[in-house]
Amino acid sequence: MTLFEDRFWSSRDGLKLHFRDYPGGGASDERRDGDGLPPIVCLHGLTRNARDFEVLAERLSPHRRVVCPDMRGRGDSEYARDSASYNPVQYGEDLLELLAQEGIDRFVAIGTSLGGLMTMGLATMIPDRIVAAVINDVGPFLEPAGVARIKEYVGQGRSYPTWVHAARALEDNQSEAHPGQPLDFWIGRAKRLMTVSSGGRVVFDYDMKIAEPFLGYDVDDQPDLWPAWEALAGRPVLVLRGALSDLLSAATLEKMLRRLPGAEAVTLENVGHAPTLDEPEAVAAIERLLAQAA
């Protein structure tokens, strides 16, 4: 049984963008918010897509509507004509168009990595509309080591003959973030991150040009995102951090909690960047936050 509907919206510059819509209350034939609760909007990371949240969305959608967009250039969304538009500000503007189309006035944001940065940015743009927020393994300061690692692989355009080959390649590159995981784990990750090309090869499911703006990012001249983090004050906020993360340090997390005293933090052992949100501790923490988000 399919628990979601594939739907689309349009950006202001004319791109056809895709999202998965999981109706609240488990009703697959209508779009409504479960029990009148604010819907959840899940925002993926730099090279990810709506499939990244499929396990979490299936768990949460019996109780609330869950909306999982593919940002421009990812998944089933159109690729941008200008690679310069692959930036968090543009993603935020695209998302506002989706919220307007769907009549979503208030929502819970769950953001992984880039999606967490988007959530903080949205808090400065539409603070009264974010009911609660989950920030997954990212903060106002990005560790240079994590940024350098991402720059090494983003936009490489590699392809593989089978899903097993793709899974083994992911394991080779990401095993430090998810140590000791079996082959089934890596095949599952490959099927979320990749797709089968018209030529039958398994390829990453994003426009390789998203790398262009990111490769120009200067970790020594990072924008001041602390005001965006503090804009989340006054609502339930959860920060998830992988204990092995090279992008969000323990020191930055500690500073985040000082600057936003009401936030909850959960550090997940034996996980790096980024937690999958399938971890039992992560799920329990998200459900605690949702219990406060009415």
N, C-alpha and C positions, 0 to 999 in steps of 0.2 A: 504493500500500500504506500503510495506516494503521499508524504506528509506536507508537501509544499507545492506551490504553483510557481512556474517560471513567468516572471512579468518584466515589464520594461518601463523606462522613463526616458525623457530627453533632456540633455544638457542645454544650456543657453547657446552654446556654439554648435548645436545640431547633432551631437552624437547620440546614438541609440544605446542606452545603458541598461544592463540587466540586474535584476535582483530576485532572490528566492523569498517567497512570502509564505510563512508558516502561520496559518490562521490560529488565533487563540481558541482554546477550548477543544482543539483537535478536530474542528469542523473543516474538512478539506474542500467543501463546496461553497464556502463563503468566507469573506474576509471580515473578521471582527476581532476585537480585543477580548481575551478571556476575562470574564467577570468584570469588564469595564476597567481593567487595570491598564496603565500606560504600556505600550508595546516596547519591545526590546529591539534596538538597532545594533547589529554586530558589524564592526569595522575591522577589516583584515589588515595584515602587514604588507610590506613593500612588494613582495613577489607572490603574494597569496591571492585568494579569491573567496567567493562566498562558500565554497565547499569546505573551507577551513573550519567552519562552525557547525557542520552537519550533525555531529554527535550531540553537541551542547544544545543546538536548536531543537532536535528531536526530543531531548529531555525536558526542555522548558516550555515547548509550544502547547502541551496540553493545558497549561495554565495562563499563558499570555501569547499574544501575537508576537512573532519573531521575524524581523526583516533583515536579510543578509545581502547587501549590495555587492556587486562586482564593481570596483572603481574603474574608471576609464582605463583601457589598455589591459584589463585582466578578464579572465574567464570568458563569459559570453557578452561582455560589453565591447563596443567598438573601440578601435585604437584611435588615439588622438592624431590629428593632422599635424600638430606642432608639438614636438617632444617637450618644449618648455612648459606646456600645460600639465605635465606630470609633476605636480607639486602640491603640498598639503592645502594651500589656500584654494586652489582650483578644486581639489577633491571636496573640500568643505562646501564650496558653492554648488557643486553638483549635488551633494547630499541635501542641501536646502531645497533644491528643485524636487527631489524625490519626496521629502517631507511635505512640501506644498501639494504635490499631486495626490498623495495619500491622505491628506488632511490630518497628519500627525502633529499635534500641537505640543505634546509632552511625551517624553520617552526616556527609557533607560539605555545608556550607551555602554557597550562592551567593546573595548578597543585593544587589539593586539599590536604592539610595536608602533608602526606608522598609524594604525587605527587609534592607539592611545594618544599620540600627538594630535591627531584630528579631533579627538574628544576634548582635549584641553583647549584647542583652538576654538571649537564650537562653544565652549563655556564662556569665552570672551565675546562671542557674537550673539548667542541666544541663551544667556545664562538661565532665564526663567523657564526654559523648555526642557532642560536636562533634569530629570527627577533623581537620578542616581547614576553612578559611573563605576565601571570596572576598568582599570588601567593595567594591561598585561605586559609586564617586563619592559617598561620604558619609563623615562622620567624627563624632567626639564633639562637635564644634562646627559649627553650621550658619551659613554666611554669611548675614547679613541680606538681601543683595541677592537671593540665590537663593530664600529663603523668601518675600520680597515678590513675586517673579515668579510663583511657584507660586500664591500667594494670588490673583493677578490672574485666573487661568483656572480654578482648581478649582471645580467645582460650578456652572458657568455654564449647562449644559444646552443647548448649541447643537446644531442639527441641519442636515443637508445633503441635497440631492436625489440626489446621486450620489457614488460613491467618488472620482471626480476632484475634485469640489468639496470633499470632506472632506480630500483630500490637499493641495489648494492652501491650504486654511485652516491645516492643520498647518504647511505650509512657511512661511506668513506669520508664524506665531507662534513657530516653532522653528528657523528657518533659521540663527540665530546659533549654535545648538548643533551644527548639522549643515550647515555651509556647503557650497555647490557640489554638493549631491546632486541626482540626476535625479528626474523624476516617478515612476519605478518605485519608488524608495526611499520616497517619501512615500506612495504607494498601499499599499506593504507595511506601513508604520507605521500607516496608518489602519486597515487590516484587523486589526492586532493590538490597537489601542486602542479600536476602535468595533465596532458591530454594526448590523444593520438592524432598526428598530423595527417593531411591528405595523402602523404606518401607512405603512411603506415608506420612511421617512426614515433616513438614516445618523446614528446617535447614539453618544455615548460610552458605553462598556460598564461603567458603574458607577453606584451610587446617588449622586445629587447631594448627599445628606445627609452623605456622608463629609467634605464641606467644613466642616461646622459645628464640629467640634472643632478642625480645623486652623486655621480662621480666627481662633480664639481663642488660638493659639500666640504667646507673647511672646518674640521673639528677644532681648530685653534681660534676660530671666529664664530662660535655658535651664537645664535640669537638668544636673548634673555627670555626664556619660557617660564620663569618662575611666576610672573603675574598670571599667566594662563593656568598654571597649576592651582594657584590660590583662588582663581575664579570659580573653582569647583566647591568652595566652602559653602556650608549651609545645607548640604544634602549628603546622603550616604555615599561614601567613596571607599572602594576597595582597591588596593594595589597588590598584584600578584608578582612575585619575583622568583625566578629560578635561582637556586643557590649557586649554580655554576655559570650564571649569566655573565657575559662579557660586555653587555650593553648598559645594564642598570646595575650599578654597584651598590653594595650594602651601605656605603657612606652616603650616596645620593638618596637612597631610600630613607635613611635616618633623617636626613635634612628635609625630605618631603613631609615626613610625619611631624617634624617640628613646625614646619610652615603651615600645615593643615592638621591640627591636633585631633580632629574628630575622625580622621581616616583610619581604616583598618588595613593592616599589612599582613600578608601570609607569604612566607618563603617556602618554596617547594624543594625538598631535598632531591639530589641526584637528577636535576633538570637544569638545562642551560637556557639559552635564548632560542625559542620562547616556549613557555609551557603550552601544552596542547589544549588545555581546559577540559581534558578528559580525566585528569588526576582527581582522585576522590577528595583530597583536601581542597582543591580549587573549586570543584562542584559544590561542596558543602559551604564554602565561603561565599560563592555567588548566590546560593539559595538563601543564606542569611541576609545578604544585602537586599535581595528581591523582597524578602519579608517586610522590609522597611520602606519599600518603594511603591507607594499607592497613589 
